[in-house]
Amino acid sequence: MKKSIQTLIAIAALGALAVSARAQPAIKLLVVDMAKIYDNHFKTVEQNAKIQADDQKAQEEVDKMNKEGNALVEEYKALNDQSNNPTLTSEAKGKAQEAAQKKLEAIQVKQREVQGFIQNTRNSLGQRLNTFRSLMLEEISKLASDIAKRKGATLLMDKAGPSGIGISNLIYTDPAYDITEEVLKEINKDRPANAPAAAPAAAAPAGGITVPGISPKK
């Protein structure tokens, strides 16, 4: 009797397992290239154009500060030469040396000003890009998921994502299962007619002031 009960329980368990297996939907995998969609999103293109413009303005400001700093360098060199002029009196040399030291301090202040401006610009541009990227990827992910659901997918994978060794997670996919172009078309359907052409995001401005034989103070 006990054996019969155990047999019935086993049969019931197998039946439940079979029903559960039948209840699981068949896997339908679709893929999407999130990087391509992000790069070609009209909002990304617009944002990159704005950052390019801001970067250009920042670079112009850096060039202006460098010009001012290099003018100070020339004045410092002239004063330094005076302090070493053997035809001058000791008093005149001392005054030239004192003026040269003050000019050097002004140069170092300008150097720190330039580096601080560059660092602040880099941080500001980076923060703007990170915030924008986060918002855009959230928007793209939602739209891609909606399209995948409409197509009956049970799994959507990003083929742009690198693996631990730096290659795509997907080695091969049938193009028929790639919905990248469909998502890209839908996400750009509201693209303004006068939207700017695609351009890479700008890097932070660079520049510096060099004094011969003198290292800038940190």
Summary of the structure (lengths in Angstrom):
residues: 218
radius of gyration: 32.8
end to end distance: 88.9
largest distance: 124.4
contacts: 561
relative contact order: 0.20
helix: 66%
strand: 6%
